[in-house]
């Protein structure tokens, strides 16, 4: 399988951002949203054969290992499901492989839900001032 350095760089930069957010431990919405975007990127790049299956799931293992209990307790159930499915991306096409439709659904739900909640919160703050 062809491995394109540009696509690997994109994934590594997004992964570094996520790991930095985890290290700071304050932006739970950012951790979830950026990981959801990473899922979409990885699936896209795997389908285009720009990255390997193993390379795709390894980045999610790094996210999993970086999470501590304090942060994990604040993450949504959707995020946990997303991460669990993403970790087994290298098993695509096998009996116990990930459900790609579920992964896409969870990523989309996390991205849209968090953005909507953030915008509603901003709007309420602006209108009450």
N, CA, C and O atoms as a printed pandas DataFrame, in Angstrom:
     atom_number atom_name residue_name chain_id  residue_number  x_coord  y_coord  z_coord
0              1         N          UNK        A               1    0.839   -1.178    0.000
1              2        CA          UNK        A               1    0.000    0.000    0.000
2              3         C          UNK        A               1    0.886    1.243    0.000
3              4         O          UNK        A               1    1.857    1.337    0.751
4              5         N          UNK        A               2    0.535    2.169   -0.840
5              6        CA          UNK        A               2    1.284    3.429   -0.952
6              7         C          UNK        A               2    1.135    4.254    0.327
7              8         O          UNK        A               2    0.038    4.408    0.862
8              9         N          UNK        A               3    2.247    4.770    0.793
9             10        CA          UNK        A               3    2.223    5.613    1.990
10            11         C          UNK        A               3    2.702    6.991    1.581
11            12         O          UNK        A               3    3.857    7.162    1.189
12            13         N          UNK        A               4    1.828    7.964    1.670
13            14        CA          UNK        A               4    2.147    9.316    1.243
14            15         C          UNK        A               4    2.571   10.141    2.452
15            16         O          UNK        A               4    1.836   10.241    3.434
16            17         N          UNK        A               5    3.736   10.717    2.376
17            18        CA          UNK        A               5    4.292   11.490    3.473
18            19         C          UNK        A               5    3.401   12.680    3.846
19            20         O          UNK        A               5    3.257   12.986    5.029
20            21         N          UNK        A               6    2.806   13.349    2.869
21            22        CA          UNK        A               6    1.940   14.504    3.133
22            23         C          UNK        A               6    0.756   14.103    4.013
23            24         O          UNK        A               6    0.436   14.800    4.976
24            25         N          UNK        A               7    0.114   13.002    3.693
25            26        CA          UNK        A               7   -1.044   12.557    4.465
26            27         C          UNK        A               7   -0.633   12.143    5.878
27            28         O          UNK        A               7   -1.348   12.412    6.844
28            29         N          UNK        A               8    0.513   11.494    5.990
29            30        CA          UNK        A               8    1.017   11.141    7.321
30            31         C          UNK        A               8    1.322   12.401    8.128
31            32         O          UNK        A               8    1.076   12.426    9.334
32            33         N          UNK        A               9    1.843   13.431    7.500
33            34        CA          UNK        A               9    2.125   14.686    8.194
34            35         C          UNK        A               9    0.844   15.335    8.694
35            36         O          UNK        A               9    0.806   15.855    9.809
36            37         N          UNK        A              10   -0.200   15.308    7.883
37            38        CA          UNK        A              10   -1.494   15.866    8.286
38            39         C          UNK        A              10   -1.997   15.155    9.534
39            40         O          UNK        A              10   -2.434   15.793   10.492
40            41         N          UNK        A              11   -1.931   13.831    9.513
41            42        CA          UNK        A              11   -2.402   13.051   10.662
42            43         C          UNK        A              11   -1.542   13.325   11.892
43            44         O          UNK        A              11   -2.070   13.479   12.993
44            45         N          UNK        A              12   -0.239   13.386   11.719
45            46        CA          UNK        A              12    0.652   13.618   12.862
46            47         C          UNK        A              12    0.436   15.004   13.471
47            48         O          UNK        A              12    0.494   15.160   14.690
48            49         N          UNK        A              13    0.189   16.004   12.633
49            50        CA          UNK        A              13   -0.070   17.350   13.170
50            51         C          UNK        A              13   -1.371   17.387   13.962
51            52         O          UNK        A              13   -1.431   17.978   15.040
52            53         N          UNK        A              14   -2.396   16.763   13.433
53            54        CA          UNK        A              14   -3.665   16.732   14.165
54            55         C          UNK        A              14   -3.502   15.931   15.459
55            56         O          UNK        A              14   -4.054   16.308   16.493
56            57         N          UNK        A              15   -2.755   14.838   15.410
57            58        CA          UNK        A              15   -2.507   14.029   16.600
58            59         C          UNK        A              15   -1.757   14.836   17.658
59            60         O          UNK        A              15   -2.095   14.771   18.839
60            61         N          UNK        A              16   -0.747   15.591   17.245
61            62        CA          UNK        A              16   -0.012   16.428   18.204
62            63         C          UNK        A              16   -0.936   17.440   18.865
63            64         O          UNK        A              16   -0.823   17.695   20.065
64            65         N          UNK        A              17   -1.853   18.021   18.087
65            66        CA          UNK        A              17   -2.819   18.971   18.641
66            67         C          UNK        A              17   -3.682   18.287   19.705
67            68         O          UNK        A              17   -3.891   18.836   20.786
68            69         N          UNK        A              18   -4.177   17.100   19.397
69            70        CA          UNK        A              18   -5.022   16.363   20.344
70            71         C          UNK        A              18   -4.246   16.029   21.610
71            72         O          UNK        A              18   -4.748   16.217   22.718
72            73         N          UNK        A              19   -3.029   15.538   21.449
73            74        CA          UNK        A              19   -2.214   15.177   22.615
74            75         C          UNK        A              19   -1.894   16.399   23.463
75            76         O          UNK        A              19   -1.812   16.302   24.687
76            77         N          UNK        A              20   -1.715   17.544   22.822
77            78        CA          UNK        A              20   -1.487   18.790   23.555
78            79         C          UNK        A              20   -2.742   19.200   24.329
79            80         O          UNK        A              20   -2.650   19.631   25.479
80            81         N          UNK        A              21   -3.903   19.067   23.706
81            82        CA          UNK        A              21   -5.166   19.368   24.395
82            83         C          UNK        A              21   -5.361   18.442   25.593
83            84         O          UNK        A              21   -5.822   18.874   26.649
84            85         N          UNK        A              22   -5.011   17.176   25.426
85            86        CA          UNK        A              22   -5.131   16.219   26.526
86            87         C          UNK        A              22   -4.175   16.604   27.650
87            88         O          UNK        A              22   -4.538   16.572   28.826
88            89         N          UNK        A              23   -2.967   16.963   27.280
89            90        CA          UNK        A              23   -1.972   17.339   28.285
90            91         C          UNK        A              23   -2.442   18.530   29.117
91            92         O          UNK        A              23   -2.261   18.555   30.335
92            93         N          UNK        A              24   -3.049   19.520   28.450
93            94        CA          UNK        A              24   -3.566   20.690   29.168
94            95         C          UNK        A              24   -4.796   20.329   29.990
95            96         O          UNK        A              24   -5.005   20.883   31.070
96            97         N          UNK        A              25   -5.610   19.407   29.489
97            98        CA          UNK        A              25   -6.735   18.874   30.233
98            99         C          UNK        A              25   -7.914   19.795   30.458
99           100         O          UNK        A              25   -8.762   19.500   31.301
100          101         N          UNK        A              26   -7.999   20.889   29.743
101          102        CA          UNK        A              26   -9.078   21.848   29.990
102          103         C          UNK        A              26  -10.164   21.840   28.932
103          104         O          UNK        A              26  -11.327   22.095   29.244
104          105         N          UNK        A              27   -9.810   21.552   27.685
105          106        CA          UNK        A              27  -10.736   21.689   26.571
106          107         C          UNK        A              27  -11.269   20.324   26.138
107          108         O          UNK        A              27  -10.813   19.766   25.140
108          109         N          UNK        A              28  -12.222   19.793   26.878
109          110        CA          UNK        A              28  -12.804   18.483   26.578
110          111         C          UNK        A              28  -13.507   18.514   25.221
111          112         O          UNK        A              28  -13.395   17.570   24.438
112          113         N          UNK        A              29  -14.220   19.581   24.950
113          114        CA          UNK        A              29  -14.906   19.709   23.661
114          115         C          UNK        A              29  -13.891   19.679   22.527
115          116         O          UNK        A              29  -14.124   19.038   21.502
116          117         N          UNK        A              30  -12.770   20.367   22.701
117          118        CA          UNK        A              30  -11.718   20.379   21.693
118          119         C          UNK        A              30  -11.118   19.002   21.477
119          120         O          UNK        A              30  -10.869   18.611   20.336
120          121         N          UNK        A              31  -10.882   18.264   22.547
121          122        CA          UNK        A              31  -10.345   16.905   22.441
122          123         C          UNK        A              31  -11.301   16.038   21.624
123          124         O          UNK        A              31  -10.886   15.338   20.700
124          125         N          UNK        A              32  -12.569   16.093   21.972
125          126        CA          UNK        A              32  -13.557   15.272   21.277
126          127         C          UNK        A              32  -13.686   15.677   19.809
127          128         O          UNK        A              32  -13.686   14.828   18.918
128          129         N          UNK        A              33  -13.793   16.964   19.574
129          130        CA          UNK        A              33  -13.989   17.449   18.205
130          131         C          UNK        A              33  -12.782   17.136   17.323
131          132         O          UNK        A              33  -12.947   16.642   16.208
132          133         N          UNK        A              34  -11.583   17.413   17.802
133          134        CA          UNK        A              34  -10.385   17.165   17.006
134          135         C          UNK        A              34  -10.179   15.679   16.752
135          136         O          UNK        A              34   -9.706   15.292   15.684
136          137         N          UNK        A              35  -10.528   14.848   17.720
137          138        CA          UNK        A              35  -10.419   13.404   17.513
138          139         C          UNK        A              35  -11.440   12.940   16.473
139          140         O          UNK        A              35  -11.144   12.063   15.661
140          141         N          UNK        A              36  -12.627   13.519   16.496
141          142        CA          UNK        A              36  -13.641   13.186   15.492
142          143         C          UNK        A              36  -13.159   13.584   14.091
143          144         O          UNK        A              36  -13.348   12.836   13.131
144          145         N          UNK        A              37  -12.542   14.754   13.980
145          146        CA          UNK        A              37  -11.971   15.167   12.686
146          147         C          UNK        A              37  -10.849   14.221   12.269
147          148         O          UNK        A              37  -10.714   13.901   11.088
148          149         N          UNK        A              38  -10.050   13.776   13.225
149          150        CA          UNK        A              38   -8.968   12.827   12.930
150          151         C          UNK        A              38   -9.541   11.524   12.390
151          152         O          UNK        A              38   -8.997   10.948   11.449
152          153         N          UNK        A              39  -10.630   11.060   12.978
153          154        CA          UNK        A              39  -11.292    9.845   12.496
154          155         C          UNK        A              39  -11.694   10.014   11.034
155          156         O          UNK        A              39  -11.448    9.135   10.208
156          157         N          UNK        A              40  -12.312   11.142   10.725
157          158        CA          UNK        A              40  -12.747   11.386    9.341
158          159         C          UNK        A              40  -11.559   11.431    8.385
159          160         O          UNK        A              40  -11.616   10.870    7.291
160          161         N          UNK        A              41  -10.484   12.098    8.798
161          162        CA          UNK        A              41   -9.276   12.168    7.962
162          163         C          UNK        A              41   -8.689   10.780    7.741
163          164         O          UNK        A              41   -8.377   10.408    6.610
164          165         N          UNK        A              42   -8.540   10.022    8.809
165          166        CA          UNK        A              42   -7.928    8.699    8.708
166          167         C          UNK        A              42   -8.756    7.784    7.808
167          168         O          UNK        A              42   -8.202    7.087    6.958
168          169         N          UNK        A              43  -10.055    7.778    7.985
169          170        CA          UNK        A              43  -10.909    6.940    7.130
170          171         C          UNK        A              43  -10.764    7.356    5.670
171          172         O          UNK        A              43  -10.648    6.507    4.786
172          173         N          UNK        A              44  -10.770    8.647    5.423
173          174        CA          UNK        A              44  -10.616    9.158    4.053
174          175         C          UNK        A              44   -9.272    8.728    3.460
175          176         O          UNK        A              44   -9.211    8.253    2.326
176          177         N          UNK        A              45   -8.212    8.898    4.225
177          178        CA          UNK        A              45   -6.875    8.572    3.723
178          179         C          UNK        A              45   -6.682    7.069    3.533
179          180         O          UNK        A              45   -5.977    6.647    2.617
180          181         N          UNK        A              46   -7.301    6.260    4.391
181          182        CA          UNK        A              46   -7.233    4.804    4.223
182          183         C          UNK        A              46   -7.969    4.405    2.946
183          184         O          UNK        A              46   -7.473    3.592    2.165
184          185         N          UNK        A              47   -9.157    4.980    2.735
185          186        CA          UNK        A              47   -9.932    4.648    1.539
186          187         C          UNK        A              47   -9.199    5.046    0.262
187          188         O          UNK        A              47   -9.299    4.372   -0.763
188          189         N          UNK        A              48   -8.463    6.150    0.342
189          190        CA          UNK        A              48   -7.675    6.595   -0.818
190          191         C          UNK        A              48   -6.342    5.865   -0.922
191          192         O          UNK        A              48   -5.570    6.099   -1.852
192          193         N          UNK        A              49   -6.075    4.979    0.036
193          194        CA          UNK        A              49   -4.830    4.220    0.099
194          195         C          UNK        A              49   -3.600    5.122    0.230
195          196         O          UNK        A              49   -2.538    4.846   -0.328
196          197         N          UNK        A              50   -3.777    6.190    0.974
197          198        CA          UNK        A              50   -2.680    7.131    1.203
198          199         C          UNK        A              50   -1.930    6.841    2.495
199          200         O          UNK        A              50   -0.787    7.268    2.662
200          201         N          UNK        A              51   -2.573    6.113    3.414
201          202        CA          UNK        A              51   -1.915    5.679    4.644
202          203         C          UNK        A              51   -2.251    4.213    4.868
203          204         O          UNK        A              51   -3.218    3.695    4.311
204          205         N          UNK        A              52   -1.453    3.560    5.679
205          206        CA          UNK        A              52   -1.692    2.145    5.958
206          207         C          UNK        A              52   -2.766    1.985    7.037
207          208         O          UNK        A              52   -3.031    2.907    7.809
208          209         N          UNK        A              53   -3.364    0.825    7.074
209          210        CA          UNK        A              53   -4.351    0.533    8.117
210          211         C          UNK        A              53   -3.709    0.633    9.492
211          212         O          UNK        A              53   -4.287    1.215   10.410
212          213         N          UNK        A              54   -2.514    0.067    9.634
213          214        CA          UNK        A              54   -1.820    0.088   10.929
214          215         C          UNK        A              54   -1.502    1.521   11.337
215          216         O          UNK        A              54   -1.678    1.889   12.498
216          217         N          UNK        A              55   -1.039    2.326   10.395
217          218        CA          UNK        A              55   -0.743    3.728   10.690
218          219         C          UNK        A              55   -1.987    4.488   11.105
219          220         O          UNK        A              55   -1.930    5.387   11.944
220          221         N          UNK        A              56   -3.111    4.118   10.511
221          222        CA          UNK        A              56   -4.368    4.772   10.844
222          223         C          UNK        A              56   -4.817    4.506   12.261
223          224         O          UNK        A              56   -5.276    5.420   12.947
224          225         N          UNK        A              57   -4.692    3.271   12.714
225          226        CA          UNK        A              57   -5.185    2.976   14.064
226          227         C          UNK        A              57   -4.161    3.305   15.139
227          228         O          UNK        A              57   -4.537    3.521   16.290
228          229         N          UNK        A              58   -2.881    3.349   14.799
229          230        CA          UNK        A              58   -1.853    3.651   15.805
230          231         C          UNK        A              58   -2.044    5.020   16.433
231          232         O          UNK        A              58   -1.764    5.197   17.619
232          233         N          UNK        A              59   -2.512    5.989   15.664
233          234        CA          UNK        A              59   -2.692    7.330   16.228
234          235         C          UNK        A              59   -3.782    7.320   17.306
235          236         O          UNK        A              59   -3.709    8.087   18.265
236          237         N          UNK        A              60   -4.782    6.465   17.155
237          238        CA          UNK        A              60   -5.849    6.391   18.160
238          239         C          UNK        A              60   -5.380    5.676   19.424
239          240         O          UNK        A              60   -5.870    5.956   20.518
240          241         N          UNK        A              61   -4.441    4.761   19.273
241          242        CA          UNK        A              61   -3.848    4.134   20.453
242          243         C          UNK        A              61   -3.091    5.174   21.271
243          244         O          UNK        A              61   -3.116    5.134   22.501
244          245         N          UNK        A              62   -2.426    6.094   20.603
245          246        CA          UNK        A              62   -1.704    7.153   21.309
246          247         C          UNK        A              62   -2.664    8.049   22.078
247          248         O          UNK        A              62   -2.366    8.469   23.196
248          249         N          UNK        A              63   -3.815    8.342   21.482
249          250        CA          UNK        A              63   -4.835    9.135   22.176
250          251         C          UNK        A              63   -5.330    8.361   23.399
251          252         O          UNK        A              63   -5.442    8.915   24.492
252          253         N          UNK        A              64   -5.621    7.086   23.203
253          254        CA          UNK        A              64   -6.106    6.242   24.300
254          255         C          UNK        A              64   -5.121    6.222   25.466
255          256         O          UNK        A              64   -5.527    6.371   26.618
256          257         N          UNK        A              65   -3.859    6.044   25.184
257          258        CA          UNK        A              65   -2.849    5.974   26.248
258          259         C          UNK        A              65   -2.613    7.316   26.928
259          260         O          UNK        A              65   -2.187    7.360   28.082
260          261         N          UNK        A              66   -2.886    8.410   26.225
261          262        CA          UNK        A              66   -2.668    9.740   26.796
262          263         C          UNK        A              66   -3.765   10.146   27.775
263          264         O          UNK        A              66   -3.545   10.999   28.635
264          265         N          UNK        A              67   -4.929    9.550   27.651
265          266        CA          UNK        A              67   -6.062    9.928   28.504
266          267         C          UNK        A              67   -5.890    9.387   29.924
267          268         O          UNK        A              67   -5.628    8.201   30.125
268          269         N          UNK        A              68   -6.042   10.271   30.891
269          270        CA          UNK        A              68   -6.017    9.814   32.274
270          271         C          UNK        A              68   -7.453    9.755   32.804
271          272         O          UNK        A              68   -8.384   10.188   32.126
272          273         N          UNK        A              69   -7.624    9.232   33.983
273          274        CA          UNK        A              69   -8.968    9.043   34.541
274          275         C          UNK        A              69   -9.717   10.359   34.697
275          276         O          UNK        A              69  -10.919   10.423   34.439
276          277         N          UNK        A              70   -9.024   11.396   35.114
277          278        CA          UNK        A              70   -9.665   12.694   35.335
278          279         C          UNK        A              70  -10.285   13.227   34.034
279          280         O          UNK        A              70  -11.407   13.733   34.041
280          281         N          UNK        A              71   -9.565   13.115   32.945
281          282        CA          UNK        A              71  -10.085   13.579   31.653
282          283         C          UNK        A              71  -11.136   12.601   31.139
283          284         O          UNK        A              71  -12.192   13.011   30.657
284          285         N          UNK        A              72  -10.843   11.311   31.243
285          286        CA          UNK        A              72  -11.756   10.290   30.725
286          287         C          UNK        A              72  -13.151   10.408   31.344
287          288         O          UNK        A              72  -14.151   10.187   30.662
288          289         N          UNK        A              73  -13.221   10.750   32.616
289          290        CA          UNK        A              73  -14.511   10.892   33.297
290          291         C          UNK        A              73  -15.344   12.038   32.730
291          292         O          UNK        A              73  -16.562   12.056   32.904
292          293         N          UNK        A              74  -14.710   12.986   32.060
293          294        CA          UNK        A              74  -15.427   14.138   31.509
294          295         C          UNK        A              74  -15.783   13.962   30.029
295          296         O          UNK        A              74  -16.480   14.805   29.462
296          297         N          UNK        A              75  -15.326   12.905   29.410
297          298        CA          UNK        A              75  -15.594   12.667   27.995
298          299         C          UNK        A              75  -16.965   12.035   27.802
299          300         O          UNK        A              75  -17.461   11.320   28.673
300          301         N          UNK        A              76  -17.567   12.307   26.659
301          302        CA          UNK        A              76  -18.900   11.771   26.376
302          303         C          UNK        A              76  -18.841   10.287   26.035
303          304         O          UNK        A              76  -17.795    9.749   25.672
304          305         N          UNK        A              77  -19.987    9.653   26.164
305          306        CA          UNK        A              77  -20.108    8.240   25.805
306          307         C          UNK        A              77  -19.858    8.047   24.307
307          308         O          UNK        A              77  -19.274    7.047   23.891
308          309         N          UNK        A              78  -20.304    9.012   23.507
309          310        CA          UNK        A              78  -20.073    8.942   22.061
310          311         C          UNK        A              78  -18.580    8.934   21.752
311          312         O          UNK        A              78  -18.122    8.210   20.868
312          313         N          UNK        A              79  -17.830    9.746   22.488
313          314        CA          UNK        A              79  -16.386    9.805   22.268
314          315         C          UNK        A              79  -15.745    8.460   22.598
315          316         O          UNK        A              79  -14.905    7.970   21.844
316          317         N          UNK        A              80  -16.134    7.869   23.713
317          318        CA          UNK        A              80  -15.579    6.562   24.103
318          319         C          UNK        A              80  -15.878    5.520   23.031
319          320         O          UNK        A              80  -15.008    4.727   22.674
320          321         N          UNK        A              81  -17.101    5.521   22.520
321          322        CA          UNK        A              81  -17.468    4.583   21.457
322          323         C          UNK        A              81  -16.646    4.846   20.196
323          324         O          UNK        A              81  -16.173    3.911   19.549
324          325         N          UNK        A              82  -16.483    6.111   19.856
325          326        CA          UNK        A              82  -15.706    6.500   18.682
326          327         C          UNK        A              82  -14.266    5.997   18.803
327          328         O          UNK        A              82  -13.730    5.401   17.869
328          329         N          UNK        A              83  -13.658    6.237   19.940
329          330        CA          UNK        A              83  -12.272    5.841   20.150
330          331         C          UNK        A              83  -12.126    4.321   20.127
331          332         O          UNK        A              83  -11.169    3.800   19.554
332          333         N          UNK        A              84  -13.056    3.616   20.739
333          334        CA          UNK        A              84  -13.001    2.149   20.740
334          335         C          UNK        A              84  -13.089    1.573   19.328
335          336         O          UNK        A              84  -12.381    0.618   19.008
336          337         N          UNK        A              85  -13.932    2.131   18.498
337          338        CA          UNK        A              85  -14.045    1.674   17.103
338          339         C          UNK        A              85  -12.801    2.068   16.301
339          340         O          UNK        A              85  -12.321    1.284   15.483
340          341         N          UNK        A              86  -12.286    3.260   16.529
341          342        CA          UNK        A              86  -11.139    3.754   15.760
342          343         C          UNK        A              86   -9.869    2.961   16.062
343          344         O          UNK        A              86   -9.016    2.797   15.190
344          345         N          UNK        A              87   -9.746    2.478   17.275
345          346        CA          UNK        A              87   -8.559    1.712   17.664
346          347         C          UNK        A              87   -8.424    0.431   16.851
347          348         O          UNK        A              87   -7.313   -0.056   16.642
348          349         N          UNK        A              88   -9.528   -0.110   16.398
349          350        CA          UNK        A              88   -9.468   -1.366   15.639
350          351         C          UNK        A              88   -9.600   -1.143   14.127
351          352         O          UNK        A              88  -10.001   -2.052   13.400
352          353         N          UNK        A              89   -9.269    0.045   13.661
353          354        CA          UNK        A              89   -9.352    0.326   12.225
354          355         C          UNK        A              89   -8.507   -0.625   11.381
355          356         O          UNK        A              89   -8.843   -0.883   10.225
356          357         N          UNK        A              90   -7.435   -1.141   11.931
357          358        CA          UNK        A              90   -6.601   -2.050   11.147
358          359         C          UNK        A              90   -7.277   -3.399   10.909
359          360         O          UNK        A              90   -6.740   -4.243   10.191
360          361         N          UNK        A              91   -8.439   -3.603   11.500
361          362        CA          UNK        A              91   -9.195   -4.841   11.319
362          363         C          UNK        A              91  -10.343   -4.668   10.317
363          364         O          UNK        A              91  -11.246   -5.502   10.264
364          365         N          UNK        A              92  -10.312   -3.597    9.528
365          366        CA          UNK        A              92  -11.373   -3.356    8.531
366          367         C          UNK        A              92  -11.527   -4.594    7.651
367          368         O          UNK        A              92  -10.549   -5.177    7.184
368          369         N          UNK        A              93  -12.772   -4.970    7.443
369          370        CA          UNK        A              93  -13.068   -6.094    6.563
370          371         C          UNK        A              93  -13.047   -7.445    7.247
371          372         O          UNK        A              93  -13.304   -8.464    6.606
372          373         N          UNK        A              94  -12.747   -7.475    8.526
373          374        CA          UNK        A              94  -12.766   -8.749    9.254
374          375         C          UNK        A              94  -14.044   -8.842   10.075
375          376         O          UNK        A              94  -14.770   -7.860   10.232
376          377         N          UNK        A              95  -14.303  -10.020   10.590
377          378        CA          UNK        A              95  -15.523  -10.271   11.361
378          379         C          UNK        A              95  -15.655   -9.337   12.562
379          380         O          UNK        A              95  -16.753   -8.879   12.879
380          381         N          UNK        A              96  -14.540   -9.056   13.227
381          382        CA          UNK        A              96  -14.578   -8.237   14.434
382          383         C          UNK        A              96  -14.026   -6.834   14.196
383          384         O          UNK        A              96  -13.634   -6.150   15.142
384          385         N          UNK        A              97  -13.994   -6.413   12.956
385          386        CA          UNK        A              97  -13.481   -5.091   12.608
386          387         C          UNK        A              97  -14.454   -3.988   12.981
387          388         O          UNK        A              97  -15.559   -4.251   13.456
388          389         N          UNK        A              98  -14.032   -2.751   12.761
389          390        CA          UNK        A              98  -14.868   -1.609   13.140
390          391         C          UNK        A              98  -16.080   -1.457   12.228
391          392         O          UNK        A              98  -16.085   -1.918   11.087
392          393         N          UNK        A              99  -17.082   -0.816   12.748
393          394        CA          UNK        A              99  -18.273   -0.470   11.976
394          395         C          UNK        A              99  -18.041    0.943   11.436
395          396         O          UNK        A              99  -18.199    1.925   12.161
396          397         N          UNK        A             100  -17.666    1.036   10.159
397          398        CA          UNK        A             100  -17.335    2.340    9.582
398          399         C          UNK        A             100  -18.523    3.293    9.581
399          400         O          UNK        A             100  -18.357    4.494    9.790
400          401         N          UNK        A             101  -19.710    2.765    9.349
401          402        CA          UNK        A             101  -20.895    3.629    9.383
402          403         C          UNK        A             101  -21.095    4.219   10.774
403          404         O          UNK        A             101  -21.428    5.395   10.914
404          405         N          UNK        A             102  -20.890    3.396   11.801
405          406        CA          UNK        A             102  -21.001    3.877   13.171
406          407         C          UNK        A             102  -19.928    4.927   13.457
407          408         O          UNK        A             102  -20.209    5.950   14.082
408          409         N          UNK        A             103  -18.700    4.676   13.000
409          410        CA          UNK        A             103  -17.621    5.643   13.202
410          411         C          UNK        A             103  -17.965    6.992   12.575
411          412         O          UNK        A             103  -17.779    8.037   13.197
412          413         N          UNK        A             104  -18.461    6.963   11.354
413          414        CA          UNK        A             104  -18.833    8.209   10.667
414          415         C          UNK        A             104  -19.987    8.905   11.386
415          416         O          UNK        A             104  -19.992   10.128   11.527
416          417         N          UNK        A             105  -20.947    8.131   11.832
417          418        CA          UNK        A             105  -22.097    8.688   12.557
418          419         C          UNK        A             105  -21.655    9.335   13.876
419          420         O          UNK        A             105  -22.079   10.445   14.200
420          421         N          UNK        A             106  -20.809    8.644   14.626
421          422        CA          UNK        A             106  -20.332    9.178   15.899
422          423         C          UNK        A             106  -19.497   10.441   15.705
423          424         O          UNK        A             106  -19.659   11.417   16.438
424          425         N          UNK        A             107  -18.602   10.418   14.713
425          426        CA          UNK        A             107  -17.763   11.591   14.443
426          427         C          UNK        A             107  -18.623   12.791   14.079
427          428         O          UNK        A             107  -18.401   13.896   14.574
428          429         N          UNK        A             108  -19.597   12.571   13.221
429          430        CA          UNK        A             108  -20.488   13.653   12.810
430          431         C          UNK        A             108  -21.295   14.171   13.992
431          432         O          UNK        A             108  -21.465   15.380   14.148
432          433         N          UNK        A             109  -21.786   13.271   14.817
433          434        CA          UNK        A             109  -22.577   13.666   15.987
434          435         C          UNK        A             109  -21.740   14.509   16.952
435          436         O          UNK        A             109  -22.212   15.522   17.468
436          437         N          UNK        A             110  -20.508   14.091   17.191
437          438        CA          UNK        A             110  -19.633   14.841   18.098
438          439         C          UNK        A             110  -19.329   16.218   17.539
439          440         O          UNK        A             110  -19.400   17.212   18.261
440          441         N          UNK        A             111  -18.996   16.285   16.276
441          442        CA          UNK        A             111  -18.643   17.571   15.664
442          443         C          UNK        A             111  -19.824   18.528   15.685
443          444         O          UNK        A             111  -19.673   19.688   16.068
444          445         N          UNK        A             112  -20.991   18.060   15.282
445          446        CA          UNK        A             112  -22.147   18.955   15.207
446          447         C          UNK        A             112  -22.715   19.284   16.577
447          448         O          UNK        A             112  -23.091   20.429   16.828
448          449         N          UNK        A             113  -22.784   18.311   17.459
449          450        CA          UNK        A             113  -23.351   18.549   18.792
450          451         C          UNK        A             113  -22.533   19.573   19.559
451          452         O          UNK        A             113  -23.088   20.512   20.129
452          453         N          UNK        A             114  -21.263   19.406   19.576
453          454        CA          UNK        A             114  -20.406   20.299   20.342
454          455         C          UNK        A             114  -20.405   21.706   19.751
455          456         O          UNK        A             114  -20.431   22.689   20.492
456          457         N          UNK        A             115  -20.376   21.808   18.437
457          458        CA          UNK        A             115  -20.397   23.134   17.818
458          459         C          UNK        A             115  -21.704   23.854   18.093
459          460         O          UNK        A             115  -21.708   25.054   18.365
460          461         N          UNK        A             116  -22.804   23.135   18.023
461          462        CA          UNK        A             116  -24.105   23.746   18.268
462          463         C          UNK        A             116  -24.205   24.217   19.711
463          464         O          UNK        A             116  -24.658   25.332   19.969
464          465         N          UNK        A             117  -23.788   23.382   20.653
465          466        CA          UNK        A             117  -23.841   23.766   22.063
466          467         C          UNK        A             117  -22.969   24.982   22.338
467          468         O          UNK        A             117  -23.353   25.857   23.114
468          469         N          UNK        A             118  -21.819   25.044   21.719
469          470        CA          UNK        A             118  -20.905   26.165   21.912
470          471         C          UNK        A             118  -21.521   27.454   21.363
471          472         O          UNK        A             118  -21.451   28.499   22.010
472          473         N          UNK        A             119  -22.119   27.382   20.183
473          474        CA          UNK        A             119  -22.727   28.555   19.565
474          475         C          UNK        A             119  -23.936   29.035   20.356
475          476         O          UNK        A             119  -24.132   30.240   20.519
476          477         N          UNK        A             120  -24.751   28.103   20.849
477          478        CA          UNK        A             120  -25.916   28.482   21.653
478          479         C          UNK        A             120  -25.452   29.181   22.920
479          480         O          UNK        A             120  -26.040   30.180   23.334
480          481         N          UNK        A             121  -24.409   28.664   23.529
481          482        CA          UNK        A             121  -23.867   29.260   24.743
482          483         C          UNK        A             121  -23.362   30.679   24.482
483          484         O          UNK        A             121  -23.617   31.588   25.272
484          485         N          UNK        A             122  -22.646   30.866   23.370
485          486        CA          UNK        A             122  -22.148   32.202   23.000
486          487         C          UNK        A             122  -23.322   33.152   22.771
487          488         O          UNK        A             122  -23.304   34.297   23.223
488          489         N          UNK        A             123  -24.339   32.663   22.066
489          490        CA          UNK        A             123  -25.496   33.489   21.747
490          491         C          UNK        A             123  -26.207   33.932   23.023
491          492         O          UNK        A             123  -26.575   35.099   23.151
492          493         N          UNK        A             124  -26.402   33.014   23.965
493          494        CA          UNK        A             124  -27.068   33.353   25.221
494          495         C          UNK        A             124  -26.276   34.391   25.993
495          496         O          UNK        A             124  -26.852   35.309   26.578
496          497         N          UNK        A             125  -24.958   34.250   25.996
497          498        CA          UNK        A             125  -24.106   35.213   26.705
498          499         C          UNK        A             125  -24.209   36.587   26.049
499          500         O          UNK        A             125  -24.289   37.598   26.747
500          501         N          UNK        A             126  -24.207   36.636   24.738
501          502        CA          UNK        A             126  -24.263   37.912   24.018
502          503         C          UNK        A             126  -25.615   38.596   24.201
503          504         O          UNK        A             126  -25.675   39.823   24.280
504          505         N          UNK        A             127  -26.683   37.838   24.267
505          506        CA          UNK        A             127  -28.003   38.450   24.360
506          507         C          UNK        A             127  -28.364   38.878   25.773
507          508         O          UNK        A             127  -29.253   39.709   25.959
508          509         N          UNK        A             128  -27.689   38.323   26.767
509          510        CA          UNK        A             128  -27.999   38.708   28.140
510          511         C          UNK        A             128  -27.160   39.884   28.621
511          512         O          UNK        A             128  -27.429   40.432   29.690
512          513         N          UNK        A             129  -26.166   40.276   27.865
513          514        CA          UNK        A             129  -25.282   41.372   28.275
514          515         C          UNK        A             129  -25.924   42.692   27.958
515          516         O          UNK        A             129  -25.341   43.742   28.225
